[in-house]
Amino acid sequence: MNDVIPENATPAAVRSSGALGPPEAGRRPVVGVSLKLYFGLAATRKWLADVAALRDALAELPRPVDLFVLPAFPALADARELLAGTGIAYGAQDVHWAETGAWTGEVSAGMLAETGARYVEVGHAERRRHFGETDATVAAKAGAVTRAGLVPVICAGERHDAGTERAVEETLTQVRAALGGTGPGSQVIIAYEPVWAIGAREPAPARHVRTVATAIGTCLRDHGVRGRVIYGGTAGPGTFGRLAGSVDGLFLGRLAHDTGNLRRVLEEVAAATAPLPLRS
Ligand SMILES: O=C[C@H](O)COP(=O)(O)O
């Protein structure tokens, strides 16, 4: 168990805790957005066009930041069209673990790769809660995604606000299970999302997030995967500055519907992060 990291710890102090290692170079900060089922197709197209217009702002950031967006399946073709040439990646909010077969209604990682998708979210709390996803199915999906050459965005987080120690335990159980489906050296993103902070009024307290995210970082290193950790749960402008040094970026939901917010988040992430080391 890691000690709780102080609320006012500087990024350098967090790194010197040993969880992230020395700040040589390597991991690029990353910001992701899931649209969930908030928009219809026309609204998604409008939003994607607004995101594509961030292209110049993205290119002018003082430090490169990866940006990916996850619209609903029917909008993947729109993402391909509207984000072409912008350097902004896109992907899906779910996937099936099988490559092919009698799986009515499902979509394989291979098909997603054919659409040009780069990232695939697996194990979001809403899928665990409403669709019965388990650590085993999340692991199978994460494995399918990496085998297809895509990057799984593995969501993990405790269900209830019952203290940081309990959160580390519950979250690492999910992360370890999911990583069991991926091979050594796989590239993954872990989206740490305390379930009680999703769709809430404010993000989880920074001290709590720093401690859990740092424990996830150590877990990634132990598993020998190339991992980045991002925080999600009512994240928006002002969130990253309090977490810098313990996470590689943010995973946004509602607050990115306004692409002005998304632009501010990208600027904050670029400004607040120093180069971070590769984890393997
Ligand atoms: O996928 C995104 C997360 O669940 C966070 O959503 P939220 O920012 O709307 O709370």
The ligand as an ORCA input file, in Angstrom:
! r2SCAN-3c Opt
* xyz 0 1
  O     -16.380      8.395    -19.784
  C     -16.286      9.369    -19.072
  C     -16.506      9.302    -17.652
  O     -17.388      8.313    -17.255
  C     -16.730     10.620    -16.978
  O     -17.979     11.158    -17.295
  P     -18.340     12.582    -16.667
  O     -17.163     13.480    -16.888
  O     -19.538     13.019    -17.430
  O     -18.576     12.366    -15.208
*
